[in-house]
Amino acid sequence: MTPLERRYRRLLLAYPRAYRRKHGDELLDVLLEDAAPGRRVPVLREAWGLLAGGVRSRIVHQATGSVWVDGVHLGVTAVAAVNLAALLPYAEALPLWTLLSALALLAILRGRSRTAFALTLLTGVKAVGIAAGFQAFDVTLLPVSPSRLTGRALFQDSDPLVVAAGYAVVLIGLAVLAWPRRPVRARSWWWWAVVVPVAWAGPQWLPEETRYPISLSRMCVEVAVFGLVVAAGYLTRDYRWVLASGIYLLLLSCDLAFHVEYLERQHLAYAGILFLLLVAAAFAPLRQRRHCLD
Amino acid sequence: MPRGTSEVSEPMYFVLTALRAGPLHGHAISKAIKELSRGRVQPSVGTLYGILERLNERGVITVDREETVNGRNRRYFRITSDGQALVEAEARRMQEAAALVLRPSGA
């Protein structure tokens, strides 16, 4: 395998696995036939075309099935990822509960709504217990000490009601999906990649003394995901992405409302950007058609 | 019908025009587009296959046959009757639009 073929194969990872398996070699064949002899690095235009085409293909393949079932499942997945991210920095102190939270996210990603419901219920009761200062299931030394990803104790700045709301949203969504049983698709493994930057407390953008810290890494992930929501709504003229991000933003709004007296201008800018992106995603499906296959 | 829905984008127009000559595979379509447009339209492979998949899904083109070359699968696409009608309608629309500018003044 030449270096050029290896690099093109890496770029083809942007496409969904099923598409890559069926047509990846065909695209590679055309790319290599078009390439100048001796070339080792992909042409920038081709690299961008593969990345954009791959993301487009992934988005379009997701826009199938019931809009509301898929939208609820997507929203629940995002909130469950944030719930896991809240526990992850304390994995050394709470190994069992972090593992159960990770298993809950895994069950959601694989479309096992009933298993996910049971795991989320267990983890949720424990998490709310820690936030409210009572012992649930086992004895935990409070406050739970921070580790490498953050400098604060677990739920030090969180209201127990907000923590409960995060788990309640997931439980309600899973209950809707599980009883009666509604088929949901398995979600991308890329969801695991958002957990660490959301869990990480740095880099700092807000003043150090703030009572409501949100890391810049988390903000960047959220803005990037909401940007993808706008792109998905634009490409597919579908509302499932808006429904999912609406569920997520509703929860975030509750969190902001509970911390209203501690909000800085950075908080407002961050919330404003997410709301603007949500509005853009809501209107994107209404765009005018440019051509007959648009 | 919303405005613009009967129109065809420029790369799609050249793909359909290239396939009027007979079934072609991806690389041959790419070369034909470049020749037909005199080098002006050169979609990347990612863009070209995005167009081909969408045209195929809408029944404007279809897979004529598949061949294995150097161990790799190669699809040959052909234009359907719907595709023929679409590209001809687009050509007529452009011809009428061009005539507004190019016809002798006073005619």
Interface residues (C-beta under 8 A of the other chain):
Chain A: H23 D25 E26 L27 L28 D29 V30 L31 E33 D34 R45 E46 W48 G49 L50 L51 A52 G53 G54 R56 S57 Q288 R289 R290 H291 C292 L293 D294
Chain B: P2 R3 G4 T5 S6 E7 V8 S9 M12 G26 H27 S30 P43 S44 V45 G46 T47 L48 Y49 G50 E53 R54 L55 R58 V60 V69 N70 G71 R72 N73 R74 R75 L86
